[in-house]
Amino acid sequence: MEMHETVETGAARTEPHVSRAGMWRGAVESLPFQPGALIFGLAVGAAAGQTGLTFAEAIGQSAIVYAGASQMLTLQIWTPDWTLGALLAAIGVTAAINARFLLMSATFRPWIEGLDRRLVYFSLLFLTDASFAIGARHHAAGGRDHGPVIGANIPLYLGWVATTAIGFWAGALVAHPERYGLDLVLPIVFATLTVPMARRAKRFAPLIIAGLLAIIVSQFTAGWFIVAGALAGALSAALIDEAA
């Protein structure tokens, strides 16, 4: 595993490498992302407690899955009596939401080709939207140091697990969460995430189609409404853009 002390200066290194200075830079650049991750982690931890997960299950979910959006959606369809259909729905939701990491990882390949594969795979296992943005910005500027990605991954991962633990215990302190509106955590979080996407959308038809189909499917089966809505929105957006 190659590690360098120096920072790229002047004639930048052309081969991919990992430096301690780059790791430190990535850790520092991850700080602006921490407040949002903190709030999201607290919400996931509280929702896990309200859903009936034990502390070990809630922490295990964050430590192993480590994907906030898919964790939140899976908790929304969580059931105490798992059937094959419910399990496949949870797997489908997680796979569909996290499929974007296939493209993110592929984007890094030209920049880190030649690094120790064990280091590459380990770093990509903990890749997030934030660490991808940090690494992509660095590589787009001509850098070949993979240290910023690794350095950003470490505090982001530890912070996520810690905040979900805090959220779990904080949620457990409230005996009747619905009395204080805490049972609305999931809908509020996702409504908040939807607003900026809706503002950037050139056409609202895919959003409306996805929402309507999700509501219809939810009346007949649990869990699959998320997958159905996502596929309907993506397909309708593609057809509308092709027809335009």
C-alpha positions as CSV (number, residue, x, y, z in Angstrom):
1,M,0.0,0.0,0.0
2,E,1.7,3.1,-1.2
3,M,1.7,6.2,1.1
4,H,3.5,9.5,0.5
5,E,4.2,12.3,2.9
6,T,4.4,15.1,0.4
7,V,1.7,17.2,-1.3
8,E,1.7,17.6,-5.1
9,T,3.4,20.8,-6.0
10,G,4.9,22.2,-9.1
11,A,5.3,19.2,-11.4
12,A,2.4,17.1,-10.1
13,R,2.8,13.3,-9.9
14,T,1.2,11.7,-13.0
15,E,0.7,8.2,-11.4
16,P,-2.1,7.6,-8.9
17,H,-1.1,7.5,-5.3
18,V,-2.2,8.2,-1.8
19,S,-0.6,10.8,0.5
20,R,-1.2,11.6,4.1
21,A,-1.5,15.3,3.1
22,G,-4.3,14.3,0.7
23,M,-6.1,12.3,3.4
24,W,-5.9,15.3,5.7
25,R,-7.2,17.6,3.0
26,G,-10.1,15.2,2.4
27,A,-11.0,15.1,6.1
28,V,-11.0,18.9,6.3
29,E,-13.1,19.2,3.1
30,S,-15.7,16.8,4.5
31,L,-16.5,19.1,7.4
32,P,-19.0,21.3,5.5
33,F,-21.0,18.1,4.8
34,Q,-21.2,17.0,8.4
35,P,-24.1,19.2,9.6
36,G,-26.4,17.7,7.0
37,A,-25.2,14.2,7.7
38,L,-25.7,14.9,11.4
39,I,-29.4,15.8,11.0
40,F,-30.0,13.0,8.6
41,G,-28.3,10.5,10.9
42,L,-30.3,11.6,13.9
43,A,-33.5,11.2,11.8
44,V,-32.5,7.7,10.7
45,G,-31.6,6.6,14.3
46,A,-34.9,8.0,15.7
47,A,-36.9,6.4,12.9
48,A,-35.1,3.0,13.5
49,G,-36.2,3.2,17.2
50,Q,-39.7,4.1,16.3
51,T,-39.9,1.2,13.8
52,G,-39.0,-1.3,16.5
53,L,-35.4,-2.1,15.8
54,T,-33.1,-2.8,18.7
55,F,-30.1,-0.7,19.3
56,A,-27.8,-3.3,17.8
57,E,-30.0,-3.7,14.7
58,A,-30.1,0.1,14.2
59,I,-26.3,0.5,14.5
60,G,-25.7,-2.6,12.4
61,Q,-27.9,-1.2,9.7
62,S,-25.9,2.1,9.6
63,A,-22.5,0.4,9.9
64,I,-23.2,-2.2,7.2
65,V,-25.6,-0.6,4.8
66,Y,-24.2,2.9,5.3
67,A,-26.7,4.5,2.9
68,G,-29.0,7.1,4.4
69,A,-31.6,7.4,1.7
70,S,-32.1,3.6,1.3
71,Q,-32.1,3.1,5.1
72,M,-34.8,5.7,5.5
73,L,-37.0,4.1,2.7
74,T,-36.4,0.6,4.1
75,L,-37.5,1.7,7.5
76,Q,-40.7,3.1,6.0
77,I,-41.6,-0.3,4.7
78,W,-40.2,-2.2,7.7
79,T,-42.5,-5.0,9.0
80,P,-42.2,-7.2,12.1
81,D,-43.3,-10.2,10.0
82,W,-41.1,-10.5,7.0
83,T,-42.4,-12.2,3.9
84,L,-40.4,-13.0,0.7
85,G,-42.2,-10.2,-1.1
86,A,-41.3,-7.6,1.6
87,L,-37.7,-8.8,1.7
88,L,-37.4,-8.5,-2.1
89,A,-38.9,-5.0,-1.9
90,A,-36.4,-3.9,0.7
91,I,-33.5,-5.4,-1.4
92,G,-34.9,-3.7,-4.6
93,V,-35.2,-0.3,-2.9
94,T,-31.7,-0.5,-1.6
95,A,-30.3,-1.6,-4.9
96,A,-32.2,1.0,-6.9
97,I,-31.2,3.9,-4.8
98,N,-27.6,2.9,-4.5
99,A,-27.2,2.0,-8.2
100,R,-25.7,5.5,-8.7
101,F,-22.5,4.3,-7.0
102,L,-21.8,2.0,-9.9
103,L,-21.4,5.1,-12.1
104,M,-19.4,7.0,-9.4
105,S,-17.0,4.1,-9.0
106,A,-16.6,3.8,-12.8
107,T,-15.8,7.5,-13.0
108,F,-12.9,7.1,-10.6
109,R,-11.3,4.2,-12.6
110,P,-9.2,6.3,-15.0
111,W,-7.9,8.4,-12.1
112,I,-6.9,5.6,-9.8
113,E,-6.0,2.8,-12.2
114,G,-2.7,1.2,-11.0
115,L,-3.3,1.6,-7.2
116,D,-3.3,-1.4,-5.0
117,R,-6.7,-3.1,-5.6
118,R,-7.2,-3.8,-1.9
119,L,-6.9,-0.1,-1.2
120,V,-9.2,0.8,-4.1
121,Y,-12.0,-1.6,-3.2
122,F,-11.8,-0.7,0.5
123,S,-12.1,3.0,-0.3
124,L,-14.9,2.6,-2.7
125,L,-16.8,0.4,-0.2
126,F,-17.2,3.6,1.9
127,L,-17.8,6.0,-1.0
128,T,-20.6,8.6,-0.4
129,D,-22.0,11.4,-2.4
130,A,-19.8,13.8,-0.4
131,S,-16.5,11.9,-0.7
132,F,-17.2,11.4,-4.4
133,A,-17.7,15.2,-4.9
134,I,-14.5,15.9,-3.0
135,G,-12.5,13.3,-5.0
136,A,-14.1,14.3,-8.4
137,R,-13.2,17.9,-7.8
138,H,-9.6,17.1,-7.0
139,H,-9.2,14.7,-9.9
140,A,-10.9,17.1,-12.4
141,A,-8.2,19.7,-11.5
142,G,-5.5,17.2,-12.6
143,G,-4.7,15.6,-9.2
144,R,-3.9,11.9,-9.0
145,D,-3.9,11.6,-5.2
146,H,-6.7,9.3,-4.0
147,G,-6.0,10.5,-0.4
148,P,-8.8,13.1,-0.3
149,V,-11.4,10.4,-0.9
150,I,-10.0,8.1,1.8
151,G,-9.6,11.0,4.2
152,A,-13.2,12.2,3.6
153,N,-14.6,8.7,4.0
154,I,-13.2,8.2,7.6
155,P,-15.0,11.1,9.5
156,L,-18.1,10.7,7.3
157,Y,-18.5,7.1,8.2
158,L,-17.7,7.4,11.9
159,G,-20.0,10.5,12.2
160,W,-22.8,8.6,10.5
161,V,-22.7,5.6,12.8
162,A,-22.3,7.9,15.9
163,T,-25.3,10.2,15.0
164,T,-27.6,7.3,14.3
165,A,-26.8,5.9,17.7
166,I,-27.6,9.3,19.3
167,G,-30.8,9.5,17.3
168,F,-31.9,6.1,18.4
169,W,-31.4,6.9,22.1
170,A,-33.0,10.4,21.7
171,G,-36.0,8.9,20.0
172,A,-36.3,6.2,22.8
173,L,-36.7,9.0,25.4
174,V,-40.1,9.9,23.9
175,A,-42.7,7.4,24.9
176,H,-45.3,8.5,22.4
177,P,-43.6,10.0,19.4
178,E,-46.8,10.6,17.5
179,R,-47.9,13.0,20.2
180,Y,-45.1,15.3,19.3
181,G,-45.3,14.7,15.5
182,L,-42.1,12.7,15.6
183,D,-43.7,9.9,13.6
184,L,-43.6,12.4,10.7
185,V,-39.8,12.4,10.6
186,L,-39.7,10.2,7.5
187,P,-42.3,12.1,5.4
188,I,-40.8,15.5,6.4
189,V,-37.2,14.5,5.5
190,F,-38.1,13.2,2.1
191,A,-40.4,16.1,1.4
192,T,-37.5,18.4,2.2
193,L,-35.2,16.4,-0.2
194,T,-37.8,16.5,-2.9
195,V,-38.2,20.3,-2.9
196,P,-34.8,21.2,-4.5
197,M,-35.2,18.4,-7.1
198,A,-38.6,19.7,-8.0
199,R,-37.2,23.2,-8.4
200,R,-34.6,22.0,-10.8
201,A,-37.0,19.8,-12.8
202,K,-37.7,21.1,-16.3
203,R,-40.9,19.1,-16.5
204,F,-43.2,18.1,-13.6
205,A,-45.0,15.3,-15.4
206,P,-42.5,12.6,-14.4
207,L,-42.8,13.7,-10.7
208,I,-46.6,13.6,-10.9
209,I,-46.7,10.2,-12.7
210,A,-44.2,8.7,-10.2
211,G,-46.2,10.0,-7.2
212,L,-49.6,8.8,-8.5
213,L,-48.4,5.3,-9.4
214,A,-46.7,5.0,-6.0
215,I,-49.9,5.9,-4.3
216,I,-51.9,3.4,-6.4
217,V,-49.4,0.5,-5.8
218,S,-49.2,1.2,-2.1
219,Q,-53.0,0.3,-1.8
220,F,-52.3,-3.2,-3.0
221,T,-48.8,-4.2,-1.7
222,A,-46.3,-3.0,0.9
223,G,-42.9,-1.8,-0.2
224,W,-43.1,-2.1,-3.9
225,F,-44.7,1.3,-4.3
226,I,-41.2,2.9,-3.9
227,V,-39.7,0.8,-6.7
228,A,-42.8,1.3,-8.9
229,G,-42.8,5.0,-8.4
230,A,-39.0,5.3,-9.1
231,L,-39.2,3.2,-12.3
232,A,-42.3,5.1,-13.5
233,G,-40.7,8.5,-13.0
234,A,-37.5,7.4,-14.7
235,L,-39.3,5.8,-17.7
236,S,-41.7,8.7,-18.2
237,A,-38.9,11.2,-18.0
238,A,-36.9,9.3,-20.7
239,L,-40.0,9.1,-22.9
240,I,-40.9,12.7,-22.5
241,D,-37.3,13.9,-23.3
242,E,-37.2,11.6,-26.3
243,A,-40.5,13.0,-27.6
244,A,-39.5,16.6,-27.0
